[in-house]
């Protein structure tokens, strides 16, 4: 077990304005995250902390991450598109997602009900890495700016969070990020928006800490 992951479960990820506060979304799903952690470790993966969340690797290659969102927690496979998913439990984070696949949970019982199927996916994901398989990416139909694509490559948690936004919210960000002529300005807009994206908010959404609702 990784000490940084222990800290994550106790304090939260600290990546959005609510990080390390009682309102951090990690604290809403502590029991579920700990159960997912146990299941993943039982499958023999190595536990690390990357991008502020638990990341599980096989021979230093990323296999999956466990994350907390406002309305659910999830386990996300980096190359989920290559898994057979015989039990049909994997979902695309977003309509245009090509590689990643995730499973959303809103309670420990949901995890326990499909534990066997979940382990099957994990073992298959390990075999994918053993075989050195790669996802063949197609050109993304969305006009995502180069700076955002680069950031997604550096931070798959951010990419996952962005892809779980509604299409309207995604489009709002893409238009906002693409507008400036200078790359530095586009990069600055992306950096300033990371917290909102990780918190599931749209560009113009306002977060009410007291009510914990989008207004």
N, C-alpha and C positions, 0 to 999 in steps of 0.2 A: 504494500500500500504506500502511496505517495503522500508525503507530508503536505504538499501544496494542495492536494485534493482534500485532505482533512480540513485544511484551512478554508477551502472553498465551501464545504458543507457547513462549517460553523459560522463563517463571516459573510459568505456570499461572494459573487465574482468581482464586484467593485468596478464593473465596466460601464455602468450607466449611472445617472445621478442618484438612483436609489441603492446603489451598491453599498454594502457594509452598513445598511440600515435595517430596521425591523421590517420595512416594506419591500426589501429585496425579494425578487421572485424566487430565488433559490430557497428561501425559507418556507415558501408555500408547498414545496415538493420534497422536503428533506427525506421523508420515509421512502418515497418512490425512488429518489436518486440513490439512496443507500442500497436499496434492493437491486436496482439495475447494476450498480457497482459490483455487488456480490456475484451476480449472475455472470457478468463479463469476466471477472477475475477467475471464476471457476472454469472458464473456457481456456485459460492459459495465456491471455494477453497481458502485456506489460502496461502498467498504469503510469501515465505521465500527466503533467499539467501544461496545456498549450492554449494560447489565446484566452486565458482566464477560465478555462473549463477543463473537466476531466477528459483526457484523450487516451485512447488505448491503441497500442502498437504491436506489430509482429515484426521482429528483427529490424526495428527502427523505422518501419513503414507504417504510416497512419492507416488504421482500419476503421475506427469509429469514434464518435464523441458522444458524451451524455450531457444534455443541456436542459436548462429550465427556461420556460417562457411564462407569460402571464396566465394563459389559459390551460397550459399543459406542460409536462416535461417530455423529453424525447430521447431516443437513441437513434443516432444518424450514422449511416454507413457511407464512407467516402466513395466507394465504388458499388453502391447498392444496385445500380442499373445492370451490373453483371451477375447479380444473384438470381437464381431460378425462382425464388419466392413461391414455392409450390403451395403454400398455405395462404397466399394473397394477403399478407400483413404489412407490406411495405407501401409507403405513399411517396409521391413526389412532393418536395417542399413547396414548389411552385410550378406553374404550368410549363415554363420553359427550362426547368431543371433537366440537365442531361446525365450527370453522374450520381449525385447523392440520392439516397432514399432514406426515409425515416419512419419510425413508429411512434405515434403519440399516445401518451398515457395520462389519465386524470385520476388514478387511484392505484393502490398496491394490488388490489384484487385483479385489476385488468392485467397487470404484469404477471401475476401468478397463473392466470388462466392460460396464457400463451408462453409460459416459460420454456417449454420443450421446443416449440416452434422458433422462439427467439434464439435459443442456443443453436438450433440448426442453421439459422442465418449467420450467426457468428462464426461457427465452424466453417461454413462455406466461404465466408469472407476471408478467413485465414487461408483457405485453399487457393483463393483467387490471388493472394499475395505470393504464396509459394510458387504458383505457376507464372507469376510476373505479368498477369493480364492487365491491359489498360483500356480505358474507355475511349472510343473514337468519337471525338467531339464534332458536332456540326456547327456551322455558323449560327450564332444566336440571332434570331429575328428581331430582338429588341435592340434599339440603338443605344446600347450602354456605352458611356464614354470610356476611353482607354484608362483614365485614372481610376475609375471605379473597378474596372476589370482587374487592374493591378492590385488594388486593395483587396479584392475578393481572393486573389491568389495568395496574398500574405495572411489573410484572416478568414478561414472558412466558416468560422462561427458567425461573422458578420454577413457573409454570403448566404448562409442558411437563414439567418434572421430576415434578411432582405427578401428572400424568396418566399417566406411565409407571409409577407405582407399582402394585402389585397392588390389586384392588378392596378387599381386606381392610385393607390399609395405609391406603388413602384414607379408608375409613370410620372407621378408628381416629382419624385426625387430625381429621376432620370432627366427630366426637362430642366429642373433646377440646377443639377450638376453640369449639364451640357451647355448651359447658356453663356457662361463667360468665355471670352476668346483666349485668355491666358491660362495655361495649364496650372500654374501656381494657385490661381483663384479657384479653379475647379477642385484642386486638391484640398484647399482650405475649406470649401463648402462641404466636401465629403467628411473631413475630420470633425467638423463642428456638428455634423448630423449623426455621427455614429451612435451616440447615446440614445437618441430618439429611435433609431432603427432597431437597436438591440432591445429597446423597451416596447417594440411593436407599434410605435406611433407613426402616423403620417407626418408629412412636412409641416402642416399647419395645425396639427392636433396639439392641444394643451393638456398637460397631465395634472390632475388634482390629487396631490399627495394625501390629503385628508380623506377624500372620498374614494381614492384609488380607482377613479373612473376617468375615461377619456371624455373631454368636453369640447 
